[in-house]
Amino acid sequence: MSKVVETFDRWAEEGRDAELEREHHDVARQVIAAMQLKPGERVLDLGCGNGWATRLIAQTSPGVQAIGIDAAPKMIARAEALHSLTIRARYEVCAFEKLDFKDNHFDRVFSMEALYYAADLEQAVRECFRVLKPGGSIETLVDYYAESAASEPWAKVMGLALHRLSEPGWRTLFERHHFHNVTTARVIDSRGPGGAHDFKSDECEPTFATKEALHKAGTLRVRAEKQK
């Protein structure tokens, strides 16, 4: 078992999956709304954690099918426990580098704060391209990128090997693997950084000033298309 999987399994046991949902919900909501999913589209949520974004996606439009995958079995167990039978969503344990789906299977791929954890980032992007239908698109959201200086210590404090790319580096990565119309933007959490009085520190946000800096930098949104 990889150290990344061990980390996320532990976080599931500690209930930190709910914290991740609270932290990222607003940014994910903004981007999922901007995706303008159509009825019947099939969407892959890459690195779904407890499945909260998978469920958001499945509720956007009638008949949308959302499949959440995560390499951490205990996160998938949490997703199954939280699942609603009223939506078309399911969850699978799966590595980013070997997606268990046929070629051209998905209309969209969505990934919230997950792709830079991949053991082999190049192979993960190749797999995303493979499972996307021609004309499909991918939305990758990351808080750990070179222009966000406050996130720089994360790999060291978590003891993990993370991929720290610049904004141009993310664009180049997708272009190198045959994606077209690759664009980047910053998404700012509309709730603001909160107040110092209710701030709770952790390894990635040791001080309120760090939290403010991360909020100001925003989440990097990378959007790319597979040509028809």
C-alpha positions as a Markdown table, in Angstrom:
| # | Residue | x | y | z |
|---|---|---|---|---|
| 1 | Met | 0.0 | 0.0 | 0.0 |
| 2 | Ser | 1.4 | 3.4 | -1.0 |
| 3 | Lys | 1.9 | 6.2 | 1.6 |
| 4 | Val | -0.7 | 8.3 | -0.1 |
| 5 | Val | -3.3 | 5.6 | 0.2 |
| 6 | Glu | -2.3 | 5.1 | 3.9 |
| 7 | Thr | -2.7 | 8.8 | 4.5 |
| 8 | Phe | -6.1 | 9.0 | 3.0 |
| 9 | Asp | -7.3 | 5.8 | 4.7 |
| 10 | Arg | -6.2 | 7.4 | 8.0 |
| 11 | Trp | -7.9 | 10.6 | 7.3 |
| 12 | Ala | -11.1 | 8.6 | 6.6 |
| 13 | Glu | -10.8 | 6.9 | 9.9 |
| 14 | Glu | -10.2 | 10.3 | 11.7 |
| 15 | Gly | -13.2 | 11.9 | 10.0 |
| 16 | Arg | -11.1 | 14.3 | 8.0 |
| 17 | Asp | -13.1 | 13.5 | 4.9 |
| 18 | Ala | -15.8 | 15.8 | 6.2 |
| 19 | Glu | -13.3 | 18.6 | 6.7 |
| 20 | Leu | -12.1 | 18.2 | 3.1 |
| 21 | Glu | -15.7 | 18.4 | 1.9 |
| 22 | Arg | -16.3 | 21.7 | 3.9 |
| 23 | Glu | -13.0 | 23.2 | 2.7 |
| 24 | His | -13.5 | 22.5 | -1.0 |
| 25 | His | -17.3 | 22.5 | -1.4 |
| 26 | Asp | -17.7 | 26.1 | -2.6 |
| 27 | Val | -15.0 | 26.0 | -5.2 |
| 28 | Ala | -16.2 | 22.6 | -6.5 |
| 29 | Arg | -19.8 | 24.0 | -6.6 |
| 30 | Gln | -18.7 | 26.9 | -8.7 |
| 31 | Val | -16.9 | 24.8 | -11.2 |
| 32 | Ile | -19.5 | 22.1 | -11.4 |
| 33 | Ala | -22.1 | 24.8 | -12.2 |
| 34 | Ala | -19.9 | 26.2 | -14.9 |
| 35 | Met | -19.5 | 22.7 | -16.5 |
| 36 | Gln | -23.2 | 22.9 | -17.5 |
| 37 | Leu | -23.7 | 19.2 | -17.5 |
| 38 | Lys | -26.3 | 17.9 | -19.8 |
| 39 | Pro | -28.9 | 15.2 | -19.1 |
| 40 | Gly | -27.5 | 11.7 | -19.4 |
| 41 | Glu | -23.8 | 12.7 | -19.4 |
| 42 | Arg | -21.4 | 10.3 | -17.8 |
| 43 | Val | -18.9 | 11.9 | -15.5 |
| 44 | Leu | -15.8 | 10.5 | -13.7 |
| 45 | Asp | -14.8 | 12.1 | -10.4 |
| 46 | Leu | -11.1 | 11.3 | -10.1 |
| 47 | Gly | -10.0 | 11.2 | -6.4 |
| 48 | Cys | -13.5 | 11.3 | -5.0 |
| 49 | Gly | -12.7 | 10.9 | -1.3 |
| 50 | Asn | -16.0 | 10.3 | 0.5 |
| 51 | Gly | -17.9 | 11.0 | -2.7 |
| 52 | Trp | -19.3 | 14.4 | -1.8 |
| 53 | Ala | -18.5 | 16.0 | -5.3 |
| 54 | Thr | -19.6 | 12.8 | -7.0 |
| 55 | Arg | -23.0 | 13.3 | -5.4 |
| 56 | Leu | -23.1 | 17.0 | -6.3 |
| 57 | Ile | -22.4 | 16.1 | -9.9 |
| 58 | Ala | -25.1 | 13.4 | -10.0 |
| 59 | Gln | -27.7 | 16.0 | -8.9 |
| 60 | Thr | -26.9 | 18.7 | -11.5 |
| 61 | Ser | -29.1 | 17.5 | -14.3 |
| 62 | Pro | -31.6 | 14.6 | -14.9 |
| 63 | Gly | -29.9 | 11.3 | -15.7 |
| 64 | Val | -26.3 | 12.4 | -15.1 |
| 65 | Gln | -24.3 | 9.4 | -14.2 |
| 66 | Ala | -21.4 | 10.1 | -11.8 |
| 67 | Ile | -18.7 | 7.5 | -10.9 |
| 68 | Gly | -16.3 | 8.4 | -8.2 |
| 69 | Ile | -12.9 | 6.6 | -8.0 |
| 70 | Asp | -10.3 | 6.8 | -5.2 |
| 71 | Ala | -7.2 | 4.7 | -4.4 |
| 72 | Ala | -8.0 | 4.7 | -0.7 |
| 73 | Pro | -10.4 | 1.9 | 0.2 |
| 74 | Lys | -11.6 | 3.5 | 3.4 |
| 75 | Met | -12.5 | 6.7 | 1.6 |
| 76 | Ile | -14.6 | 4.6 | -0.8 |
| 77 | Ala | -16.2 | 2.9 | 2.2 |
| 78 | Arg | -17.2 | 6.3 | 3.5 |
| 79 | Ala | -18.6 | 7.2 | 0.1 |
| 80 | Glu | -20.7 | 4.1 | 0.1 |
| 81 | Ala | -22.0 | 4.8 | 3.6 |
| 82 | Leu | -23.0 | 8.3 | 2.6 |
| 83 | His | -24.6 | 7.4 | -0.7 |
| 84 | Ser | -28.1 | 8.4 | -1.6 |
| 85 | Leu | -30.2 | 5.9 | -3.5 |
| 86 | Thr | -32.1 | 8.9 | -5.2 |
| 87 | Ile | -29.1 | 9.7 | -7.5 |
| 88 | Arg | -27.2 | 7.9 | -10.2 |
| 89 | Ala | -23.8 | 7.6 | -8.5 |
| 90 | Arg | -21.4 | 4.8 | -7.6 |
| 91 | Tyr | -17.9 | 4.6 | -6.2 |
| 92 | Glu | -14.9 | 2.3 | -6.9 |
| 93 | Val | -11.4 | 1.7 | -5.6 |
| 94 | Cys | -9.1 | 2.4 | -8.5 |
| 95 | Ala | -5.7 | 3.8 | -9.2 |
| 96 | Phe | -5.4 | 7.0 | -11.3 |
| 97 | Glu | -2.8 | 5.3 | -13.4 |
| 98 | Lys | -5.0 | 2.3 | -14.4 |
| 99 | Leu | -8.6 | 3.4 | -14.8 |
| 100 | Asp | -10.9 | 0.3 | -15.0 |
| 101 | Phe | -13.0 | 1.8 | -17.8 |
| 102 | Lys | -13.2 | 1.3 | -21.6 |
| 103 | Asp | -11.8 | 3.9 | -24.0 |
| 104 | Asn | -14.1 | 6.9 | -24.7 |
| 105 | His | -16.3 | 6.0 | -21.8 |
| 106 | Phe | -16.9 | 9.4 | -20.2 |
| 107 | Asp | -18.3 | 12.8 | -21.4 |
| 108 | Arg | -16.4 | 14.6 | -18.6 |
| 109 | Val | -13.7 | 14.1 | -16.0 |
| 110 | Phe | -13.7 | 16.2 | -12.8 |
| 111 | Ser | -10.9 | 16.1 | -10.2 |
| 112 | Met | -10.9 | 18.2 | -7.0 |
| 113 | Glu | -7.5 | 18.5 | -5.2 |
| 114 | Ala | -6.3 | 15.0 | -6.2 |
| 115 | Leu | -4.3 | 14.8 | -9.3 |
| 116 | Tyr | -1.0 | 16.0 | -7.9 |
| 117 | Tyr | -1.0 | 13.0 | -5.5 |
| 118 | Ala | -0.7 | 10.6 | -8.4 |
| 119 | Ala | 2.2 | 8.2 | -8.3 |
| 120 | Asp | 2.8 | 8.7 | -12.0 |
| 121 | Leu | 1.2 | 12.0 | -13.1 |
| 122 | Glu | 2.0 | 11.6 | -16.8 |
| 123 | Gln | 0.3 | 8.1 | -16.8 |
| 124 | Ala | -2.7 | 9.5 | -14.9 |
| 125 | Val | -3.2 | 12.2 | -17.5 |
| 126 | Arg | -2.8 | 9.7 | -20.3 |
| 127 | Glu | -5.5 | 7.6 | -18.7 |
| 128 | Cys | -7.9 | 10.6 | -18.4 |
| 129 | Phe | -7.4 | 11.2 | -22.1 |
| 130 | Arg | -8.1 | 7.5 | -22.9 |
| 131 | Val | -11.4 | 7.3 | -21.0 |
| 132 | Leu | -12.7 | 10.6 | -22.3 |
| 133 | Lys | -15.0 | 10.6 | -25.4 |
| 134 | Pro | -13.9 | 12.8 | -28.3 |
| 135 | Gly | -15.4 | 16.2 | -27.6 |
| 136 | Gly | -15.2 | 15.6 | -23.9 |
| 137 | Ser | -13.5 | 17.8 | -21.3 |
| 138 | Ile | -11.6 | 17.5 | -18.0 |
| 139 | Glu | -11.7 | 19.9 | -15.1 |
| 140 | Thr | -8.7 | 19.7 | -12.7 |
| 141 | Leu | -8.7 | 21.7 | -9.5 |
| 142 | Val | -5.5 | 22.0 | -7.4 |
| 143 | Asp | -4.5 | 24.1 | -4.4 |
| 144 | Tyr | -0.9 | 22.9 | -4.5 |
| 145 | Tyr | 0.8 | 24.7 | -7.4 |
| 146 | Ala | 4.0 | 26.8 | -7.7 |
| 147 | Glu | 2.3 | 30.3 | -7.7 |
| 148 | Ser | 0.6 | 29.6 | -4.4 |
| 149 | Ala | 3.6 | 30.1 | -2.2 |
| 150 | Ala | 1.8 | 29.2 | 1.0 |
| 151 | Ser | 1.2 | 25.6 | -0.2 |
| 152 | Glu | 5.0 | 25.0 | -0.8 |
| 153 | Pro | 5.6 | 23.1 | 2.5 |
| 154 | Trp | 2.8 | 20.6 | 2.1 |
| 155 | Ala | 4.9 | 17.7 | 0.6 |
| 156 | Lys | 7.4 | 18.0 | 3.5 |
| 157 | Val | 4.9 | 18.3 | 6.3 |
| 158 | Met | 2.7 | 15.4 | 5.0 |
| 159 | Gly | 5.8 | 13.3 | 4.2 |
| 160 | Leu | 4.5 | 12.6 | 0.7 |
| 161 | Ala | 5.9 | 13.0 | -2.8 |
| 162 | Leu | 3.6 | 15.5 | -4.5 |
| 163 | His | 3.8 | 17.0 | -8.0 |
| 164 | Arg | 4.3 | 20.8 | -7.7 |
| 165 | Leu | 3.7 | 22.3 | -11.1 |
| 166 | Ser | 3.4 | 25.9 | -12.1 |
| 167 | Glu | 0.3 | 27.2 | -13.9 |
| 168 | Pro | 2.1 | 27.1 | -17.3 |
| 169 | Gly | 3.4 | 23.7 | -16.3 |
| 170 | Trp | -0.1 | 22.3 | -15.8 |
| 171 | Arg | -1.1 | 23.7 | -19.2 |
| 172 | Thr | 2.0 | 22.1 | -20.9 |
| 173 | Leu | 1.2 | 18.7 | -19.1 |
| 174 | Phe | -2.2 | 18.4 | -20.7 |
| 175 | Glu | -1.0 | 19.7 | -24.1 |
| 176 | Arg | 1.8 | 17.1 | -24.1 |
| 177 | His | -0.8 | 14.4 | -23.8 |
| 178 | His | -2.9 | 15.5 | -26.8 |
| 179 | Phe | -5.5 | 17.7 | -25.0 |
| 180 | His | -6.6 | 20.8 | -26.8 |
| 181 | Asn | -8.0 | 24.2 | -25.7 |
| 182 | Val | -6.2 | 24.0 | -22.4 |
| 183 | Thr | -7.0 | 27.0 | -20.2 |
| 184 | Thr | -6.2 | 28.0 | -16.6 |
| 185 | Ala | -7.9 | 30.3 | -14.1 |
| 186 | Arg | -8.0 | 30.9 | -10.4 |
| 187 | Val | -11.2 | 30.1 | -8.5 |
| 188 | Ile | -11.7 | 32.0 | -5.2 |
| 189 | Asp | -13.8 | 30.5 | -2.4 |
| 190 | Ser | -16.8 | 32.9 | -2.2 |
| 191 | Arg | -17.1 | 32.3 | 1.6 |
| 192 | Gly | -13.8 | 34.1 | 2.2 |
| 193 | Pro | -11.0 | 32.8 | 4.5 |
| 194 | Gly | -13.2 | 33.0 | 7.6 |
| 195 | Gly | -12.3 | 34.7 | 10.9 |
| 196 | Ala | -9.2 | 34.3 | 13.1 |
| 197 | His | -11.5 | 33.6 | 16.1 |
| 198 | Asp | -12.8 | 30.3 | 14.6 |
| 199 | Phe | -9.6 | 29.2 | 12.8 |
| 200 | Lys | -8.3 | 25.7 | 13.6 |
| 201 | Ser | -4.7 | 25.0 | 12.5 |
| 202 | Asp | -3.5 | 21.8 | 10.9 |
| 203 | Glu | -0.3 | 20.7 | 9.1 |
| 204 | Cys | -1.2 | 22.5 | 5.9 |
| 205 | Glu | -2.6 | 25.6 | 7.5 |
| 206 | Pro | -0.5 | 26.2 | 10.6 |
| 207 | Thr | -1.5 | 29.8 | 11.0 |
| 208 | Phe | -4.4 | 32.0 | 10.0 |
| 209 | Ala | -2.1 | 34.1 | 7.8 |
| 210 | Thr | -1.3 | 30.9 | 5.9 |
| 211 | Lys | -5.1 | 30.3 | 5.4 |
| 212 | Glu | -5.5 | 33.9 | 4.2 |
| 213 | Ala | -2.6 | 33.5 | 1.7 |
| 214 | Leu | -4.1 | 30.3 | 0.3 |
| 215 | His | -7.5 | 31.9 | -0.1 |
| 216 | Lys | -6.0 | 34.9 | -1.9 |
| 217 | Ala | -4.1 | 32.7 | -4.3 |
| 218 | Gly | -7.2 | 30.6 | -5.0 |
| 219 | Thr | -7.6 | 27.2 | -6.5 |
| 220 | Leu | -6.0 | 26.6 | -9.9 |
| 221 | Arg | -8.6 | 25.4 | -12.4 |
| 222 | Val | -7.2 | 23.6 | -15.4 |
| 223 | Arg | -9.7 | 22.9 | -18.2 |
| 224 | Ala | -8.8 | 20.8 | -21.3 |
| 225 | Glu | -10.7 | 19.2 | -24.1 |
| 226 | Lys | -10.3 | 16.0 | -26.2 |
| 227 | Gln | -10.6 | 16.9 | -29.8 |
| 228 | Lys | -13.6 | 15.5 | -31.7 |
